[in-house]
Amino acid sequence: MFFLKLKYFLHYYKSKALKKRCKKDYASQKKIFEQKLDHKNFSQRWFLNNFEIFTFFLPKDKSLKFNYLEVGCYEGLSSFYVLSEYKFINAFFLDIWDMPNPNSKTLSTNFDLIEKAFDQNLSGFNFKKIKNDSVISMRKLLKENVHFDFIYIDGSHNGEDILSDAIEAFKILKVNGLMFFDDFLQHDENRILQSYVGIDKFLSLYSDYLKIEYFQNNLVVRKK
């Protein structure tokens, strides 16, 4: 991980300053959103760690119509955020809901309850729910000529999985579209291949076709 930060030192340094500024600029907006969660069923609120930088890169015009894909939804906290903020969003939420979330601090295997919480939290909103393998699903979307302005990848954090998700997602990302990656600088001794190894490979393979917009524990790239 140290060498990866060194490799992208300039991006890392600039992004650190942006992160600090965003925490200040979006503090009040974050508090307002947190109040919306009081009557929702979220056992975990990991997404709030990403709230400020996520908000920074999403459209400032809340009336904008755009295509949004989320890979890895769990109980739907980030899903709820974009649906509650953007009335005209065309949102696709993709998850398999039958394996442990890699960030989970517990070994709970009651995945039906997690999916049920997702359904309840997003009740009343219009969106496309896809329950299937991420690679298979994104290849199907490509065949159907469905492309996206924003893609948020927060599924499996194993290096090989995040690499395959990144490759397939990039195929259906529109030119000038943004792709977000969550928690890619974390190290887990139980993983054979770390997430940042997969990300480093992705950045190398597509270096001529993308621009790094943000590089901290989250990565944001723009398709050229």
N, C-alpha and C positions, 0 to 999 in steps of 0.2 A: 504494500500500500504506500509506503514511504516513497518508493521510486516512481509510482504513478503520480503522486502529488508533485514530485520534483519535475516529472516529465511535462506536466500541465501547470507549472508553477504560476505563470502569468494569469491564466484563467482562474486558478484557485485564489490567488491574492485579490484580484478584482472582484470575484464573487463574494469573498468574505466581507468586503466593504458594502456591496449591494445588500447582502443579508442583514447587516447591521442597520442600514437605512430603511429597509422594508419593515423590520420589526417595529420601528418607530412610526413609520407612515401608516401602517395598517393595524396598529394596536387597538384603536377604537372599533374598527370594523370587525376585528376578531372577537371582541367582547359582545358585540351585537349578535354575531353568529352563534356564539356559545350559549346565549340566552334561548335561542331556538331549539337547543338540544335538550332542554329540561323535560320535555314531554316525549322524547324519543327513546328508543331502546338500543343504546350504544354501550356495550360493556367495556370497550376500549376506545380511546380517542387519540390514537397515534397520529392521525392526519393533522391534528392541530399543530404539531411540530413543524409541518410544512406549510401552514396556512398562508403566511405572509408572502413567501416567494412564489407559491402557487397562484395567489391572487395577483401578484405583480405581472405574471406572464399571461394570465387570462385576459380576454378583451375588456377594455375599460368601458365600452359601450354595452350596457346591460340589455339593450334591445336588439343586439346583433344576433342574427341567425347563423349558426355554424354547426359543423359536424364534430362530435366529441366521442372518443372511445376510451373506455377505462378497462384495463386488463388487471384483474385482481381487485375485488370489491369488498370482500368480507361482509361486514354488517351495513355497508353503504354510507359511511360518513362523508367521504369525499364526493360520492354520488349525490347525496342529499344537498351538499353545498352547491354544486353546479346547477342542479335542478331548481333549487330555491332562489338562486341569483339570476339565472338566465331563462326567461320565460319561453324564448323561441329556440332553445337549444335542441338539436337533433342528437340525442344521447343513446349510445350503445354501452351496455355494461356486461362484461364478460368475466365469468368465473366458473369453476367446476364445483365449488362448495362441497368437496368430499375429501379434503386433506387438510392437515393443520396449517394455519397461517404461520409462515416462517418467523414472524415477529412475536408469536404468542409466548407468554411467560408460563402458560399452563399446557398440560397434555390432553386437554379436553378433545374428545372425538365425537361429540354430539353435533355433527355438521348440519343436521336438519334444523336445529335451533338457530344456527348462524344464518342459514338461508331464510328461515322464517323471519328473523329479525330484519334482514335486508328487505324482504317483501313488505313488512309492516312499516319500516322507516320511510319507504318510498311510495307508500300508498297514496293515491291521488295524483301522482305525476305521470306524464306520458314519456315512455322510453322503451327501448328494445333491450330485453334481457336475453342473454345467450349463456346457457349452461352447457359448456363443452370444453374440450381441450383448446388451449389458446392458439396453438399453431394451426390446428385443423380449422378453427373458426375464422382466423384471419385470412387463411388461404381461400376459404369460401367467400369471404367478403371481397377479396380481390377478384375472384371469378365473377362476382355479381357487380363489379365495377363500383364498389362503395369505397369512397376515400374520405379522409378526415383532416380537419384543420388542427385539432389538438388530440394527442394520444397520451394518456397517463398510464405508465407501466408500473404496477405494484403487485405483481403476482409472485411466482416462485423467485427466490433470491439466490438459487444455485447458479453458478457461473454459466453452465451449459444451457440452462433454461432461459436465463435473462438474455443470453446471446441469441438464441433462436427466436425469442419474443421480439427482440430489437430488430432483427433482420426482417421478420414477417411484418412487423408494424411499419417499418420504414417503407415497405412496398406500397402500403395503403395510405401513407402520409402525403398530403398535397404539397406541392412546391411552395415554399415559404411557411409551411406548417411547422408546429412545434411538438416535440416529443419530450415528456418528463419521465425521469427514472427516480424511484424512491430508494433510499437507504443503500446506495451502491458502494459506499466506502466502509461499510461495516465488515468486521471479520468474525467468522464463526468457525471454530475448530472442528465442528462436526460436518462441515462441507468439504467435499473432495476438491471442488473448484469454486473459489470465492467469486462473488458477484462482480467485484471490480476487475477480475481477470477477464470475465466475459465482456464487460463494458470496454475495457482497453482494446480487446480484439475487434469489437464492433467499431470503435472510433478509428482504428487503423484501417479496417476494410473500407470504410465509407468516408475517409478523410477528405476526398475530393468533392463529396456531395453533401456535406453538412458543415454547419458553423456552430461551435460551442458558445452558447449564450450564458450558461451558468454552470459552475463546477464546484460543488461542495459535497455534502452528504447526498444531496439531490443533484442530478445532472439534467440540464435542459439543452437540447440541440435543435437547430433549425435546418430544414431541408432546403438546399440550394436549388 
